[in-house]
Amino acid sequence: MDRRIQVMIPMLGEEEATAAADAIRSGWVAQGPRVARFETEFAAATGAGHGVAVSSCTTGLHLALVLHGIGPGDEVVVPSLSFIATANAVRYVGATPVFADVDLATGNVTVETVDAVRTGRTRAVIAVHQGGMPFDTAALRKAADGWGVTLVEDAACAAGSTAYGQPVGAGAAISAWSFHPRKIITTGEGGMVTVDDPAAATRLRRLREHGMNVSAADRHASKQPVIEAYLETAFNYRMTDIQAAVGLVQLGRLAGLVAQRREIAARYQELLAGIDGLTPVRDPAYGQTNYQSFWVLIDPTYGVSRDEVLAELAARGVSARRGIMAAHLEPAYAGLAHDPLPVTERITKDSLILPLHHEFTADDQDYVVGILRELARR
Ligand SMILES: *Cc1c(COP(=O)(O)O)cnc(C)c1O
């Protein structure tokens, strides 16, 4: 029988289907009570003060920059080694993305790599908890404070990851999260912005809903007619109650999904330890990743290129992925000047993301590692 191993499968059960159906039957399908509950519960689960649900992490990053008044003439330091939405958000507000290199072990920006490209025009940094791997929150938050720049945390992949014993949302001024099916929990599409400051949450709620001073849900709940005002030019970046209904169920699964991913990752690390030239991703000293992405870095001693490994895995029914992309190598960013990014280029060229999901069995894992071992002997 032909084996087919997916790189990722979202964990969706009957409970999600029922919750979505209940939202539809309730007659309230746009942003409403389920979104409000999801915001409260998600903020609590991630250690954040307030949650503001949005249509995606991308729109959440956009609003984070609007909230902080970032615009034309400003520079925002971002890793090139990230999904392209991180850099795009900077362009949405008319500011200039400035690429910082990353650390080889974590794939994340550090105080040193950000400091190396910072200028007098730097107004903000978007640091990414890449693939769920936390960056050094204590070090970067303190440095950003000292530099007087806003630190926006792109936590798209990082629900359930921890740093210094706390969820990565705790102690962050502002974080953006994703519920795309490739992430650890999903609402189909969807995102969340979490903040510590209640005034920031109020402004974000306004920004996602056309600049209205009163939400549609509050207007509906009021016994008296409410005439809304539009306080500023803003956006429609709302999440639906159908999505939030699914998100509430998914949130209940988060701890279990993380625990399972960490077990599978530990077994990968054990099995791969015996293969020369492959370095699997590991927890940093200061925290724990949720292993939303489990990547291995291929050294020249392995003897086979990343693309050849991908092709061989695909030929044998295993869907793996190239490592994290680098925005500066894409046509959309071809004209943008940047300092050399040697570590970014090394990781994006020489790493691959291995299959890891809730239906991935030990037998599947032995099969995948068996192929990698066989390639090493060629
Ligand atoms: C997936 C991802 C995004 C985009 O999330 P969406 O919800 O699809 O908009 C942004 N940043 C990073 C680091 C991501 O991995």
The ligand as a Tripos MOL2 file, in Angstrom:
@<TRIPOS>MOLECULE
LIG
   15    15     1     0     0
SMALL
NO_CHARGES

@<TRIPOS>ATOM
      1 C1          1.3620   32.2930    9.3550 C.3       1 LIG1
      2 C2          2.1210   33.4790    9.7360 C.ar      1 LIG1
      3 C3          1.6140   34.7710    9.5810 C.ar      1 LIG1
      4 C4          0.3120   35.0330    8.8800 C.3       1 LIG1
      5 O1         -0.8030   34.5140    9.5450 O.3       1 LIG1
      6 P1         -2.2430   34.6400    8.8660 P.3       1 LIG1
      7 O2         -3.1910   34.3750    9.9920 O.co2     1 LIG1
      8 O3         -2.3090   33.6030    7.8000 O.co2     1 LIG1
      9 O4         -2.3810   36.0150    8.3310 O.co2     1 LIG1
     10 C5          2.3640   35.8310   10.0280 C.ar      1 LIG1
     11 N1          3.5660   35.6530   10.5970 N.ar      1 LIG1
     12 C6          4.1010   34.4280   10.7610 C.ar      1 LIG1
     13 C7          5.4190   34.2800   11.4290 C.3       1 LIG1
     14 C8          3.4070   33.3020   10.3360 C.ar      1 LIG1
     15 O5          3.9610   32.0880   10.4700 O.3       1 LIG1
@<TRIPOS>BOND
     1     1     2 1
     2     2     3 ar
     3     2    14 ar
     4     3     4 1
     5     3    10 ar
     6     4     5 1
     7     5     6 1
     8     6     7 2
     9     6     8 1
    10     6     9 1
    11    10    11 ar
    12    11    12 ar
    13    12    13 1
    14    12    14 ar
    15    14    15 1
@<TRIPOS>SUBSTRUCTURE
     1 LIG1         1 GROUP 0 **** ****
